[in-house]
Amino acid sequence: MADFDEALSSFAAEVGSQDPVCVRGGGTRWGLGGTVAPGTREVAAPEGIVAFEPAEMTVRVRAGTPVTELHAELAGAGQRTALPERPGGTVGGALMAGESSIARLGLGPVRDALLQVRYVCADGRIASGGAGTVKNVSGFDLCRLLVGSLGTLGLVGEALLRTVPVPEVERWVRLAGAAADSARSCHTAASVLWDGTDVWALLSGYGVDVDEDLGVLASVGSCEDVGGPPDLPFHRWSCTPAQAASFGAQNGAAGRFVAEIGVGVVHASEPQPARPVEPGVAELNRRFKERFDPTGRLNPGRDPLRKP
């Protein structure tokens, strides 16, 4: 374990190789994919930034680090990551949940932020997947497989993340009574949200470009500055971008909703009805689980296929 620091080695020793075990972060999406089986031992991932390379636009960070603390540190160099910020949410939790920021149109999906991961296997060993740069990755991209796995394939201790520049200007605006596609021509729209009545758009980029898009939106209808996005209902529905753009007319049973236009995610006050899993997908997931965790000791009771 010469390549691994003391914090990661101590984490592996705490995980061990015998009894059922799970990692608990900030608990912001703790019930996602089911409830951890009774009697499962909880451990905490190590915290702290290991190395930040502003010129390379990468940061190596331990999984237990709160995302807000990570971004506060990166902000000094005018950078951040694509990981979503939730009160108390950790780097490892964001990666294991696999849920992207609502600014996904601008930041990209959370899986694309991960370049390399160091994690503890079911047998207690430390393994590594990915590489320091995309061009050095060869073969199967293992680290992306772990994103969204809810810790059922390995317990992440450390991640190397891609960083992005903090935009010169960010402005949330609301268009009252606007159609879902009202902001489709805005080049700086990092997020477009629609609740069936109004549209919220996050304009992000250089000031001159944001001003140009503000002019475009003003020509559509009433446009006002707001402090941020609307409150998002807890449950997430997965659908196609086209379905999200016409969500209210087709899914009245969802209750209150806020759709991410152009992405295919809808936040709703009611959970998404269970959908059958294709047999081929279920078999592929079974094989991965069998190979990575043959005894089923990692996060027993949680199933990534039960996520919406």
matplotlib code that plots the C-alpha trace (Angstrom):
import matplotlib.pyplot as plt

x = [0.0, 3.0, 0.9, -1.9, -1.7, -2.4, -6.0, -6.9, -5.2, -6.9, -10.3, -9.6, -8.7, -11.9, -14.0, -12.3, -13.3, -15.9, -19.3, -21.9, -20.7, -21.7, -20.4, -22.6, -21.9, -24.1, -27.3, -28.8, -29.9, -29.7, -32.9, -32.1, -32.3, -33.7, -32.8, -29.6, -30.2, -30.4, -27.2, -25.0, -22.0, -21.6, -18.2, -17.2, -14.9, -11.8, -12.0, -9.7, -8.2, -5.1, -3.9, -5.3, -3.6, -5.2, -3.1, -4.2, -7.7, -7.9, -8.3, -7.7, -10.1, -11.2, -14.7, -16.0, -15.2, -18.4, -18.9, -19.5, -16.1, -14.4, -15.9, -15.0, -11.4, -11.4, -13.1, -9.9, -8.5, -11.7, -12.7, -15.3, -16.5, -19.7, -20.7, -24.1, -24.1, -26.5, -26.3, -24.1, -23.6, -20.2, -18.0, -18.5, -22.2, -22.6, -20.6, -22.4, -25.9, -24.9, -27.2, -26.0, -26.3, -29.4, -26.8, -26.1, -26.6, -23.6, -21.5, -22.2, -23.2, -21.5, -19.9, -17.8, -16.2, -14.5, -11.1, -9.8, -11.1, -9.5, -11.9, -12.0, -13.1, -15.4, -12.3, -10.8, -8.2, -7.6, -8.1, -7.7, -9.6, -9.1, -6.1, -4.9, -5.9, -8.6, -6.0, -4.2, -7.3, -7.2, -9.5, -12.8, -13.5, -13.9, -14.3, -17.4, -19.0, -18.9, -20.8, -24.4, -23.7, -24.8, -21.6, -22.7, -19.5, -16.9, -16.5, -14.9, -12.2, -10.6, -11.4, -9.6, -12.0, -12.0, -12.5, -14.1, -13.9, -16.3, -18.3, -17.8, -21.5, -24.4, -28.0, -31.2, -34.2, -37.8, -40.2, -43.8, -46.3, -43.7, -43.6, -41.0, -38.9, -38.8, -35.0, -34.0, -32.1, -30.0, -26.4, -25.5, -28.3, -26.7, -30.1, -33.7, -36.5, -40.2, -43.1, -45.9, -46.4, -43.1, -39.6, -36.4, -33.1, -29.6, -27.6, -23.9, -20.8, -19.2, -21.1, -21.6, -23.0, -25.3, -26.6, -27.3, -29.4, -31.2, -32.3, -33.5, -35.6, -37.0, -38.4, -40.2, -42.1, -41.9, -38.4, -37.3, -34.2, -34.6, -32.3, -32.1, -34.1, -37.5, -37.8, -37.4, -39.7, -37.8, -38.5, -36.8, -38.4, -36.2, -37.7, -36.7, -36.2, -39.3, -41.4, -40.0, -41.0, -44.7, -44.7, -47.7, -50.1, -49.1, -48.3, -51.0, -50.5, -47.0, -48.4, -46.2, -43.2, -40.2, -38.8, -35.2, -35.7, -33.2, -32.0, -34.9, -35.1, -38.2, -38.4, -41.9, -43.7, -44.7, -42.4, -42.1, -44.1, -42.0, -41.0, -40.0, -36.3, -35.3, -34.0, -30.7, -30.1, -30.9, -28.6, -25.7, -26.1, -26.2, -23.0, -21.2, -22.4, -21.3, -17.9, -17.2, -19.0, -19.6, -20.7, -23.0, -21.4, -21.3, -24.4, -26.8, -30.4, -29.6, -30.1, -29.1, -31.8, -34.5, -33.4, -35.8]
y = [0.0, 2.3, 4.4, 5.1, 7.6, 6.8, 8.1, 5.8, 2.8, 3.5, 3.6, 0.2, -1.2, 0.0, -1.4, -4.8, -7.9, -9.7, -8.3, -6.2, -2.6, 0.7, 4.3, 7.1, 10.6, 13.6, 11.4, 13.8, 10.9, 8.1, 6.3, 6.3, 2.7, 1.2, 1.0, -0.5, -3.9, -4.0, -4.9, -3.3, -1.5, 2.1, 3.7, 7.2, 8.0, 10.2, 13.9, 16.6, 17.8, 15.8, 17.9, 20.8, 21.6, 24.8, 24.8, 21.2, 21.8, 18.8, 18.2, 15.0, 14.9, 12.4, 11.1, 12.3, 16.0, 18.1, 19.4, 23.0, 22.9, 21.6, 24.4, 27.0, 26.0, 25.8, 29.2, 30.9, 29.9, 30.7, 27.0, 24.4, 21.0, 19.6, 18.0, 19.2, 21.1, 19.9, 21.0, 18.4, 16.4, 14.8, 14.2, 10.4, 10.7, 12.8, 10.3, 7.2, 8.8, 9.7, 12.7, 15.7, 19.3, 21.2, 23.2, 20.1, 21.9, 24.0, 21.7, 18.4, 15.1, 14.3, 11.1, 13.2, 15.0, 11.8, 11.0, 8.5, 6.8, 4.9, 2.6, -0.3, -3.6, -6.1, -8.1, -5.0, -4.3, -0.8, -0.6, 2.2, 3.0, 5.7, 7.9, 11.5, 12.6, 11.4, 10.6, 8.2, 6.0, 2.7, -0.3, -0.3, 3.0, 1.4, 4.7, 5.7, 2.3, 3.2, 6.5, 5.9, 2.4, 3.5, 1.9, -1.6, -2.3, -0.6, 2.0, 5.2, 6.7, 9.2, 10.8, 12.8, 15.3, 17.5, 21.2, 23.9, 27.7, 29.7, 31.9, 35.6, 36.1, 34.0, 35.2, 33.3, 34.8, 33.8, 34.1, 34.2, 32.2, 31.0, 27.8, 25.1, 25.8, 29.6, 29.6, 27.2, 29.9, 31.1, 30.0, 30.7, 28.8, 26.4, 25.3, 25.7, 24.7, 24.6, 24.0, 23.9, 27.7, 29.6, 29.1, 29.7, 30.0, 30.1, 32.3, 31.6, 32.9, 36.1, 39.2, 40.3, 36.9, 36.8, 40.3, 39.2, 36.3, 38.5, 40.5, 37.4, 36.4, 39.9, 39.6, 36.4, 37.9, 39.2, 38.4, 39.2, 38.5, 36.1, 34.9, 31.3, 28.3, 27.3, 24.9, 21.4, 18.6, 15.6, 12.8, 12.5, 11.1, 9.9, 10.4, 11.7, 15.4, 15.5, 13.9, 16.4, 19.3, 18.1, 16.6, 18.3, 17.2, 13.5, 13.0, 14.7, 12.1, 13.4, 16.4, 19.5, 19.2, 21.1, 19.7, 20.1, 21.1, 19.5, 16.9, 14.5, 14.8, 15.9, 16.8, 15.8, 15.7, 12.1, 9.1, 7.8, 4.5, 1.4, 0.4, -3.1, -3.6, -5.2, -8.7, -8.0, -5.0, -6.9, -9.8, -7.4, -5.7, -9.1, -10.2, -7.0, -7.3, -11.0, -10.1, -7.0, -8.2, -12.0, -12.1, -9.1, -7.3, -3.8, -1.7, -4.7, -3.8, -1.0, -1.5, 1.0, -0.4, 0.9, 4.5, 6.4]
z = [0.0, -0.6, -3.0, -0.5, 2.4, 6.0, 5.9, 3.1, 4.7, 8.0, 6.1, 4.5, 7.9, 9.4, 6.5, 7.0, 5.1, 7.1, 8.3, 6.4, 6.1, 4.6, 4.4, 5.7, 4.5, 5.1, 4.7, 2.2, -0.1, 2.5, 1.4, -2.3, -3.7, -0.5, 3.2, 4.4, 6.0, 9.9, 11.6, 8.9, 10.4, 9.5, 8.8, 7.8, 4.8, 5.4, 4.8, 3.4, 0.2, -0.8, -3.7, -5.8, -9.1, -10.5, -13.7, -14.4, -13.3, -11.1, -7.4, -5.4, -2.4, 0.2, -0.1, 3.3, 2.4, 2.2, -1.3, 0.0, 1.8, -1.3, -3.5, -0.9, -1.2, -5.0, -5.3, -4.3, -7.7, -9.5, -9.9, -8.8, -9.8, -11.3, -8.1, -6.7, -3.4, -0.8, 2.9, 4.5, 1.2, 0.7, -2.3, -1.9, -1.4, -4.6, -6.6, -5.2, -5.7, -9.2, -9.3, -11.2, -10.3, -11.6, -13.6, -15.6, -18.9, -18.1, -15.9, -17.5, -15.7, -12.4, -13.8, -16.3, -13.3, -12.0, -13.5, -10.9, -7.8, -4.9, -3.1, -0.7, -2.2, -0.5, 0.7, 2.4, -0.2, -1.8, -5.5, -8.0, -11.3, -13.9, -14.5, -13.9, -17.4, -19.8, -22.5, -20.1, -19.5, -21.4, -21.2, -19.2, -17.4, -14.0, -12.0, -14.0, -13.2, -9.5, -10.0, -9.0, -7.6, -4.0, -2.6, -3.6, -5.7, -3.6, -0.8, -2.2, -0.1, -2.5, -5.8, -8.5, -9.9, -12.9, -12.1, -14.1, -14.1, -11.9, -14.5, -14.6, -14.1, -12.8, -12.7, -12.0, -13.8, -13.9, -16.9, -15.6, -17.6, -20.1, -22.1, -21.2, -24.2, -23.8, -23.0, -25.8, -27.7, -24.7, -25.1, -21.4, -19.9, -17.4, -16.0, -17.3, -14.9, -15.5, -13.1, -15.6, -15.3, -15.0, -16.3, -14.2, -16.0, -14.7, -17.1, -16.5, -18.4, -19.5, -18.7, -22.3, -23.3, -20.3, -21.1, -24.7, -23.4, -21.0, -24.0, -25.7, -22.7, -22.3, -25.8, -24.8, -21.9, -18.4, -17.1, -13.5, -11.5, -8.6, -5.9, -7.0, -8.3, -6.9, -4.1, -5.5, -4.4, -2.9, -5.4, -8.8, -11.9, -14.8, -18.2, -21.7, -22.2, -24.4, -21.6, -19.1, -21.3, -21.4, -17.9, -16.3, -19.0, -18.7, -15.1, -13.0, -10.2, -9.6, -7.7, -7.6, -9.9, -11.3, -14.6, -15.7, -19.3, -21.7, -19.2, -18.5, -14.7, -12.9, -9.2, -7.9, -4.6, -5.3, -6.0, -9.5, -9.9, -10.1, -13.6, -14.7, -15.2, -18.5, -17.9, -19.7, -17.5, -14.3, -15.3, -16.1, -12.7, -11.0, -12.7, -11.7, -8.1, -8.0, -9.3, -7.1, -3.9, -4.0, -0.3, -0.5, 2.4, 0.8, 1.5, 1.7, 1.1, -1.4, -5.1, -7.8, -10.0, -7.6, -8.2, -10.4]

ax = plt.figure().add_subplot(projection="3d")
ax.plot(x, y, z, "-o")
ax.set_aspect("equal")
plt.show()
